[in-house]
């Protein structure tokens, strides 16, 4: 034995002597002393070394530690394990909102501790967040070995009594958890997703029945030295079926709508099934060493769950991840329409973007005229918001395309493509090809918006000057519009970034309202709405209206609210004195067109202003795309991989065919198309 090992053993024996000398029936102070001794400190011995030394010396010190082991046994038999087994690590059945409120109130005004409750005992023994690190570093095997070493110091009667108490608590927890699983299937949201759940032979109800029979058998044999084995084969099958049912519900939730309450419920169901599996593994393990190892692992999870229970960060993160996925899933469904891969799609996108350019030029003119009315700032902001919002809705109704609306959609589509890659990472070559398609489509939309908006604005201002004999914009207005696109002096890039954030938010709002329409079954509600029945007696017309509003609810609301956000930002900045405003590439280009015709600007000055407008557009797109992609990737729990590799692959794609960055690929020869379309 080395000197270091000998010193470790002497320290461990000193700890055991201190524990043995404590004569109180309350073992909590002694356990706190044990945790303090194990907790990392400035000692030259690590936590793992101290734990190993304690486990090593315990067999030789059985007589010394026996009195403490007996007191620990008596204390544990009075401890209520059941509340920790059915609550810690499982979402509350009270719902997400109520749980958040309860946790916040608990932080402000904690309830008194109950020293007979395992939840509060764990909170006292391991109060620090840093305790989780060294507990996990020790691993479940060491904790299992320590507990077994202490159990060997007990008399056979005490050991049997402790096992009966632990087994009874686990069986009771198992019974309650199974009842909760069966009861959850009656939730309205679950029945909306899966109407067949109302059948009497569902997997959730069958699982509860099977577990109830097993528990009744085990409770009758609780006092027998060796309880009879339980046939777990059918229970395991039912657990698998329940897990598969939850996955089906998750998939249906994406298409039929979700909510925080529903994601909270599904997550709780999944956690409950996992806890059932853990308790079954402990109760019916083939060997006691295996059961001790499973119990130690559950102990570590309960400690971690107890710490998470004190805050709402983990609760919020888990509940919103699936909701975010549902929103981005709805967004990604529309993203494919903004990606062109052939000539016909490319030309259609140009036409669509050009049509939006016409609307934007008119909206910019209306905004200028609203500014000339001399209204109060709030009245002007409301009118501008309505102008933007209703104008964007009109763009959608006419099936036109605003370039800056693309990133929120295409980012979600890109994340979906990454998720389909191997092991949650993207195929870099395929992803680079998709980025080329995205870049080409985005450039086409920007050019369509900007060229048409600036050309129409110039033409309208020129015609106005011919008709009225004076410029549409005054010299002060022209100077203001030129300064508005200045990157530094006019804070144009900062304002463009704010517009990019609102573009990202509008994408989320569109996904949210799409999800909401599916969740509410808006189509069926509108089809049976009493007022619509009176206004539209024809079921066919009412069905068409219901179908359109259901399918476009998210896009309509997202576009309108985006306009409101754009219109109100300047008013908020004016009211608070903060540098808040927006710069949007299409509207800025239209304003430059009006200014060019009104102020007789030189070609060089016009080109400079348009260059700054394109820089505004670049910031709009980068900010909105980056934020949307980040949310979509997190919601799907995937990652892009190496950005350097992706950039290299993208550059290689551009070098091999640079024209693809601006123009669509040429059509395949007829023979190739026939070969590709032929059945294999």
N, C-alpha and C positions, 0 to 999 in steps of 0.2 A: 504494500500500500504506500503510495507516495505521500509526501508531507501535505500537499494540497488536499488530497482526498481525505486524509486523516483529520485535517482542520475542518473540512466540510462536515464530516461525520460528528465531530465534537459539537459543532454548532447545531446540528440537527438534534442530537441528544439533549442539548441544553434547552432547545425549544420543547421537546417532549416532556422534560422535567417540569418546565413552567406550566405546560398544559395540564399535567397530572396534578400539580399542587392546587389548581383552581378547584374549589369545593362547591361552587355555585351550581344549582340545577340548570340555570340558564347558560347554555353553551355558546350563546352569541358572542360574548366578549372574547372567549377563547378562540372562536373561529375568526374573529376580526384580527386577533393577534397572529393567527396562522397566515391570513392573507397579507398582513403587513410584512411578515417575515419573508413571504414569497415574492412580494412586489419588488420590481427592480429598484435598486438604490445605488449608492456609490460604492458598494462593496465590490471587491475584486472577483466575487463569485456571481455567476449569472443566475437568473431565475431557474433555468433548466438544471443547472448544477445543484442548486439547493433542493429542488424537487427530487432529483435522482438520489441525493444523499438521504433525504427524509424517507423515501421509499425503501432504500437499502437498509437503514438501521431499524425500521419498524419491526420486522420479524424477531430480531434479537431483543427488542425492548417491549415484548408483548405484556409481560407482568407489570412493567412500569406504566404503560399506557392503558391497561385494562380498565381502571376506574373511570378514566376520561371517556373511553369508548362506551362504557355502560351509560354514563350520563348523556353522551351524545345520542345513543340509541333511544333513551327515554324522551329526549327533546325532539328527535326526529319523528317519533311516533305521535307526538302532539301537533306536529307541523302539518298544516293543510297544503298538500301538494296540488290538489285538484284545480284551484283557481289559476295557478301558473300554467298548468298543462292545457287549459282550455282558453286562455286569454293571451298570454305572452306569445308574440310572433304571429297572431291571427288578427285580422282586421275586425273592428267592432261591428256587431250586428245592429248598432244604432245608426249606421250610415256615415258617409264621409263628412258632411257638414257638422253633424252633432259631435262626431269624434274630434274634429278640429277645435270646436268650441271647448269641449271637455279638456283637451290637452292644454290649450292656452290657459284656461282657468286653473288647471292643476299647477301650472308653472307659477302663476301669480299667488295662488292660495292653496298650498299643498294640503292634502288630507292627512290626518294623524296616522302614524304607522301602526299596523297590526302585526305584532311580533309572532303571531301564530300563522301568518300568511306567508307562503314561500315567495310571493312577489315582492313583498316589503323586505323580507330577509335578504334576498339577493340585492336589493337596492342598498341596504345597509352594509353588506359585506363588500360589495364592489361598486362604490359610488362614483368612481372616476371614469371618464371616457377612455383614458389611457389604459385602464384595466383590460379592455377588450384585446389590446395588442398582445400583452404577455400571456393572457389566457389562451388565445389561439396559438401562440408560439409554443406553449407547452403541449398542446394537442390533447385529444380526448383519451389517448392511451395512458398517459401519465396520470390523469385524474382518475381513470378507472383503476389503475394499479394502486393509487393512494387509498381510494375508498375500500378496495378489497383487502388491503393490508390492515386497515382499521377494523374491518369486519372480522378478521381472523382473531382479533383480541377479544371478541364478544363470546359470551357463553352460547351454547347451541340454542337454548330457549330464547335468548334475546335476539339472536340472529334470525330465527324463524319468525319471531314477532315483527321484526323490522321488515322482513320480506313480505309478510302478510299485509302490513300497513301500506307499503309501497304498491303492492299488487292491487289492493282494493282501490286505492286512489287512481291508479292507471285504468282500471276497469270502469270505474265511474266516469272518468274523463272520456274514455272510449265510447261509452254509451251515449253521453251527452253530445259528443261531436257527431256521432252517426245520426242522432235525432235531428240536429241542426241541418245536416246535409239533406235529409229527406224533406224537411220543412221548407228549405230554400226554393225547391222546384215550383212552389205555388206563387212565387213572386211574379207580378204582372209583366215585368220586363222580360223575364225568362220565357214566360208563356207566349209573349209577343214574338220572340225570336224563334221559339220551337214549340208550336202548338201541341205536338205529340207528348209533351211533358205531363199533360193532364191524365194520360193513361195510367192505370193503376200499376202496371208492371214496368215502370221506369227503373233505370239502373240505380237511381238515388234511393228510391223506396226499397228496392230489393236489397241494397247494401245494408240499410238500417235493419231490416228483418233478419238478415243473416248474422250480423254482428250481435243483435239482441239475443239470438239463440245461443251463440257462443258465450256471451257474457253470463247468461243464466246458468249455463253449465259450469263455468269457471267459479262463479260466486258460491254455488253449492259445494264445490270442492276446495273452497278457500283455505280451510283449516287442515286439509290433508297434507302430509309431508311432501308428496309429489303430485301436483295437480295433473289431471288427465290431459293429454294433448288435444288440441283443437284442429280440426281440418280447415286449413286456411286456403285451400286451392280455390274454392268457390268465391271466397272473399277477395282473393287476389284478382280473380277474373272480373268481379264487379267493380273493384277499384280502378282497373284498367278501363272498363267501359265508362265509368264516371269521368275519368280524365279525358277520354276521347269525346265524350259529350260536351265537356267544357271547351275543348278545342273547336268543336263544331259551332258552339255558341259564339266563340270569339270570331270565327270567320264570318258568321252571319251578322255579327254586330257591325262589321265594317260596311256591309252593304245595306243593312236595315236600320242603321243608326245606333249611336251609343250615347252614354252620358257618364258623368263622373260617378253617379250612384250605381250604374250598371257595371262599370269597370271595377268599382269597389266590391260589388257583390261577387263577380266572377273571380277576382283575386282572392277573396275570402274563401270561396268554395275550393279553389286550388290549394290554398294554405291548409284548409281543414283536412282535405284528403291526404296531404303530405304528413300532417300530424297524426292522422289515423294510421298511416303506414309506419311511422316511427314507433307509436305505441304498440302496434302489433309485433313489430320486430323485437321490441324489448320484452314483451310479455311471453312470446312464444319462441324465443331464441333457443337453438339446440343446446348451447352451452352457456353456463352462467358467465363465463369470461366474455363471451360475445354480447350477452345482455348488458354487462357492465360497460362495455365499450360503447354500445348504442346509447345507454343512459348518460354516459359522460358527454357524448356528442350533443345530445339533447340539452344537457345542462349548459353547454357553451352557447347554444342557440338561444336559450331562455335568457341568459345574461345579456346577450347582444340585443334581443328584443326588448328587454327591460329598459335598456338605455335609449333605444329608438322611441319607446313609448313616451318618453319625457318631452319629445319635440314633435313638430309637424313636418319637418323637412322630408324625412323618409316616407311618411304617409302621403304627402303631396306628390313626391316624385313617382311613387308606385302607381298612384291613382291616375295621374295625368299622362303617363307614358302611352297607355293604350288609347286614351282619348285623342292625344296628339297624332297617334298613328291613324286613327279613324279619319281625322280631319285631313291629314296629308294624303291618305288613300283616296278620299274623294277628290282632292286636288289633282292627284296624279292621273285620275281617270280622264281629266280634261287636258293634261299635258301633251298627250300624243298629237292632239290637233294642232299644236304650235310647232311641231317638228316636221320639216319637209325633207323628203328623201328622193324626190323625182321632179321632173320639170313641171308637170301639171300642178303638183302641190305647191311648188315654188311660185308659179305664176298666180295661183289662187291666193297665196299669202300676200303677194304684192298688191293684188287688187283689193283684198280685204284691208290691208294697211292703208292703202290710198283712200279708200272710203272713210276710214277713221280720220285720216288727215283732213278731209273736207269738214267733218263734224267739228274737229278740234279747232280749225280756223274760225268757224262760226262761233264756237264757245268762247274763244279768246276775244273776238269782237264784242260779244255780249258782255263779257267781264269788263272790257274797257268802257263800254257805255254805262255799266252800273257804277263804275268809279266816277263818271261825269255827272251823276245825279245829285251829288252833294249830300248823301244820306249820312246818318250817324254811323260810326264804325261797326256797331253790332248789326244794324239793319243791312249794311252793305255786306258784312260777312255772311249773314243768313242767305241773302240773294245769291252771292257768289257760290256758296255751298250748294244751293239748289241748282244753280246753273251747271256746276261740275257734276253733281250727283245724277241729275236727270239726263245730262248729256252723255255720261258714261253708260247709263241704262239704255239710252237710244242707240249708242254704238253697239251694245250687245244685242238689242232687238233686231238690228239690221245685219247682224252677223259680221261686223267689222272687227278689226284687230288693232288694239293699242299695244305698241311694242313693249312698253314697260310693264304690262300686265303678264307678259310671258314668263319671266323668271320664277315667280311663285308657283306656276304650274309645271314648268319644265324641271325645276329643281326636285319636286316631288316625284316626277317621272324618272329622273336620273337616279334618285335614291331607290326607287322600285327596281330599276335595272341592276343596281349594285347588289341589292338583297338577293337577287336570283343567282349571283355569282357563287362560287365555291366558298364555303365556310364563312359567309358574311362579308367577304371581300370581293372587290370588283375585278373582273378580267380587264387588265389595264389597256390592252389593245382595243378591245370592244368599247370600253369606256371612252378612249381617245377618239374613236370613230364617231361615237355618239356626240362628243363635245364638238367635233367638226360640224356635224349636222345642226346642233344647237346654235353654234356661232353663225353659220350661214343663214339659218332661219331668223335669228335675232337681227342680223344686219339687214336682211330683206325687210323686216317689219319696221325697223328704225328708218330706213331710207324711204319706205312708202309713206310713213307718217310725216317725216320731216320735209321731204321734197314737195309733197302735195300741200301740206299746211303752209309752208313758206311761199309757194307759188300762188296759191289761192289768196292768201293774205295780201301779197303784193298786188295782185290783180284787183282785189276789192278796194284797197286803198287808192290805187291809181284811178279806178273808175269813179270813186267818190270825189277825188280831186277834180276830174273832168266835169262831173255833174254839178258839184257845189262851188267849184272855183276856189277851194281852199283845202288844205291838207287835212286828212282824217285825224292825225295826231299833232298836237302843238310841239314846238321845239323843246319845251320842258319835258313833255311826255316821251319824246324820242330820246332825249338825254337820259331819262330815268330807265327806259327799256335797255339802253346800251349798258348802263351801269349795272342793271340787274343781272346781266350775264357775265359780269367781270368776276373771274375766279377768286381774287383776293379782296379788292376794294369793295365789291358788292356782296361778298360772302356767298357767292353762287354755289361753290362746291359744298359748303356746309349745308346750305338750304337744299341742295340736290340730295345730300345724304339723308336729310329729314324726309324728303319725299320718298326716298328708297325705303325707309323704315315703314312709311304708310303703305307703300306698295306691298311690302311683306305682310303687314297686318291685314290688308285687304284680301290677300290670298288665304290667310288663316280664317278670316271671317267668312269667306266664300265656302271654304271647307266645313266650317262649323255649321253654317246654315244648311248646306247640303246634308250634313249628318243629322241636323235637327229635323229636316223634312222627312228623312227616312225613319227617324225615331218616332215621329208623330204620325207617320203614314199620312202625309199631307194630301196625297192623291185621293184616298178614300174619304177623308174629312171634307174636302172640297166637293167631291162628287155627291155627297149626301147633305151638303150644307143647306139649311132651310131657305136662307135668303137667295142663294144661287138657284135653287129650284124654282123660285118665283120669277127671278130675272131671266133665267135660261131654262125654260121648260124642256127643251130638247136635251135628252140624255147624251146625244152624240156631241153637241157643242159644249155641254158642261164637261164631258169627259176629255175633250181636247184641251179645254182651259185648265182642267185639273192636271192633266199630263204635263202641259207646258210649265205651269207654275211649280209642280213637284220637281221636274227635271232641271229647272233654271232658277230655283229659289235662291240657292247659294250665290250664283253669278249675279243675279239682280241685286240682292242685298249687299254683296261685296262691292259691286260697282257704285251703288248709291252711297254707301258709308265711306268708301274711298274718297268720293267727291266731297263729302261733309268734312272729312279729316283735312283734305287739302284746303278747303275754304275757310275753316276755323283756325288753322295754325297761325296765319298772319294776324288775326284778331287777338289771339292769345298772346303772341309776341308783342303786339302794340299795347295791350292792356297791362302786361307785366313788366315791360321794358327789357325783356330777354330777347336775344337774337334768334327769334323763331320765325321762319317763313318757309316757303317751298319754292323749288325750281324744278319744273318738269320739262323734259326735252321737247316734247311736241308743242306744248304751249309756248315755250320760249322761242321756238323756231317761228311760230305764227306771229308772235310779237315782233320779232326781228323783221319779218316780211312787211308788217304794217309800218314799222319804223323806216325801213329802207325806202318805201314809196312816199312816205310823208316827209322825210327829211332829206330826200335826194342824196343818199349816202353813196360814197364812192364804192367801186367794186372791191377795192382792197379792204375797206372798213367792213363791208358786208361779209366778205370771206372770213375776216378775223372774227366777227360776231358769230358766224355759223360754226366756226371752229370751236369757239367757247361753248356754243350750244351742244355740239357733239360731245364735248368734255362733260357737260352736265348730264347728258344721256349715259355716258359711261359710268358715272358715279351712281346714277339712278339704278342702273342694271346690276352693277357689282354689289351694291349694298343689299338690294332686295334678293338677289340670287344667293349671296353668301348666307344671309339669315335664313332663307327658306330651305336651303340645302342642309344647313346645320340642324334645324329642327326636324327635317325629314329623316336624316341619318340617325339622330338620337331616338326618334320615335320607333324606327325599325331596328335599332341596336345593331347597326352595321357601320363600317368604316371604309373610307376610300382607299386606304393603304398608303403606300409611299407616294407623296405628292411629286417628288423628284422623278420617280419612274413614270408617273402619269404625264408630267410635263414633257419628258423626253419622248414618250410614245406619241403625244399630241404633235410635237414638232416634227417627228418623223412622218406622220400622216400628212401634215401640211407640205413638207418638202416633197414627198412623193407625188402629190397632186394638189398644187397650190390653188388651182382654179376652183376646187371644191369648197374653198373658204368663202367664195363669193357666188358661185354658180352651182346648180344641181348637177349630179353626175349624168352623163349622157345615157339614153335608154339602151338596154341590152339589145343585141341583134335578135331578130325574130327567132332564129334557130336556137339561140341560147334560152330565150324565154320559153319556147316550146319544150326544150329539154328540162328546164327547171320545173315547169308545171306538170310534166309527165309523172304519173304515179311510179313510185319505187317499189 
